[in-house]
Amino acid sequence: MKKVLCMILALVLLACPGCKAPEQPGGETGGTASFTYTNLDSEDAQGEVRNSLTEAGIREEYVDTVLGWAVDYNSCMRECEAFSLAGDFVPMEGTTVDYGEYYPMMTEWYRKQGRDYSDILCRVAAFALVRDMVSVEKVLEKEAFDCWDENHSWLFSDGDIFFGREAVEGEHKAFPPSPLIASWDEDMVAEYFTLFEPLPVNTEYDEEEMVQAIQDKWREQGISFQEGSYSLITFWRQNSGKMAVSHAAVLAETGEGYLLFEKTNPLSPYAATRFSSTAEVKQYLYDMMALDCARYDSPVGTYVILQNGRPL
């Protein structure tokens, strides 16, 4: 359990772009927007989210699979003391949701529920939904996936999910790959690790340099996106000589505005949140990440949020 705790905390630190009261997108500090969200803990909310995602063009079987993960998660974590799951859509207090500390989540997932595999990450949930509109021409070889070195790999926890881990004496038993993604074939896994591969950075980039570097790298790998009514949202930040995706979600256009679907963090809930503009989406994402990182002394640094291959 100690080994698992260290791995989860490390992932949370990587996922957090800031820890101080942030400057909001657009230059304002704070915000007055009011959003509504659900953690999909009701059949009505599940049905509404399913309709929004499928009407945006996402294949029904993909949506049903990911919503099945959300139902499984909620059945396991409903009694977790760190948060209360929202059933139907409810108003958000402020511009983000505080799901609390990670240790109670870990206790509920691994010890109380007896799960011996890692929970689904935000990147996995997002890619499972958008994979039809992402093309990857030059995939990485398995040996090049950024998930093998515990001390240096940004995607080390992604490797836990896809490949499991061998036992380490005195630290943890062997644990298996997640059974939730057993249907993913080698090609799909390779596309996943190629898409989310971190980029090395030798100096601090500004926002324009970050966008250019990502676009150049994706062009080299033949990564492209089919534009439509849904898109992949990626939150990129710089840390320890790398630039990588700290968070990923799916944004669907609706008749009323936008719906953001996400796995909020490694062991925290799934969520779907309604917005009237992409500016609100940016505000929410930044506030959510900054709140989470307020628990850890991690500087914000420079970041960019991309919608497919362009700045949101």
WOBEL-V421636 format. One record per residue. N is the residue number from 1. SS is DSSP state (hx for helix, st for strand, lp for the rest). Layout:
# WOBEL-V421636
n->[N:N]
ss->[SS:SS]
This chain:
# WOBEL-V421636
n->[1:2:3:4:5:6:7:8:9:10:11:12:13:14:15:16:17:18:19:20:21:22:23:24:25:26:27:28:29:30:31:32:33:34:35:36:37:38:39:40:41:42:43:44:45:46:47:48:49:50:51:52:53:54:55:56:57:58:59:60:61:62:63:64:65:66:67:68:69:70:71:72:73:74:75:76:77:78:79:80:81:82:83:84:85:86:87:88:89:90:91:92:93:94:95:96:97:98:99:100:101:102:103:104:105:106:107:108:109:110:111:112:113:114:115:116:117:118:119:120:121:122:123:124:125:126:127:128:129:130:131:132:133:134:135:136:137:138:139:140:141:142:143:144:145:146:147:148:149:150:151:152:153:154:155:156:157:158:159:160:161:162:163:164:165:166:167:168:169:170:171:172:173:174:175:176:177:178:179:180:181:182:183:184:185:186:187:188:189:190:191:192:193:194:195:196:197:198:199:200:201:202:203:204:205:206:207:208:209:210:211:212:213:214:215:216:217:218:219:220:221:222:223:224:225:226:227:228:229:230:231:232:233:234:235:236:237:238:239:240:241:242:243:244:245:246:247:248:249:250:251:252:253:254:255:256:257:258:259:260:261:262:263:264:265:266:267:268:269:270:271:272:273:274:275:276:277:278:279:280:281:282:283:284:285:286:287:288:289:290:291:292:293:294:295:296:297:298:299:300:301:302:303:304:305:306:307:308:309:310:311:312]
ss->[lp:hx:hx:hx:hx:hx:hx:hx:hx:hx:hx:hx:hx:hx:hx:lp:lp:lp:lp:lp:lp:lp:st:lp:lp:lp:lp:lp:st:lp:lp:lp:lp:lp:lp:st:st:st:lp:lp:lp:lp:hx:hx:hx:hx:hx:hx:hx:hx:hx:hx:hx:hx:hx:lp:lp:lp:lp:hx:hx:hx:hx:hx:hx:hx:hx:hx:hx:hx:hx:hx:hx:hx:hx:hx:hx:lp:lp:lp:lp:lp:lp:lp:lp:lp:lp:lp:lp:st:st:lp:lp:lp:lp:lp:lp:lp:lp:lp:lp:hx:hx:hx:hx:hx:hx:hx:hx:hx:hx:hx:lp:lp:lp:lp:lp:lp:lp:lp:lp:hx:hx:hx:hx:hx:hx:hx:hx:hx:hx:hx:hx:st:st:st:lp:lp:lp:lp:lp:hx:hx:hx:lp:lp:lp:lp:lp:lp:lp:lp:lp:lp:lp:hx:hx:hx:hx:hx:hx:hx:hx:lp:st:lp:lp:st:lp:lp:lp:st:lp:lp:st:lp:lp:lp:hx:hx:hx:lp:lp:lp:lp:hx:hx:hx:hx:hx:hx:hx:hx:hx:hx:lp:lp:lp:st:st:lp:lp:lp:lp:lp:lp:hx:hx:hx:hx:hx:hx:hx:hx:hx:hx:hx:hx:hx:hx:hx:lp:st:st:st:lp:lp:lp:lp:st:st:st:st:st:st:st:st:st:st:lp:lp:st:st:st:st:st:st:st:st:st:st:st:st:lp:lp:lp:lp:st:st:st:st:st:st:lp:lp:lp:lp:lp:lp:st:st:st:st:st:st:lp:lp:hx:hx:hx:hx:hx:hx:hx:hx:hx:hx:hx:hx:hx:hx:hx:hx:lp:lp:lp:lp:lp:lp:lp:lp:lp:st:st:st:st:st:lp:lp:st:st:lp]
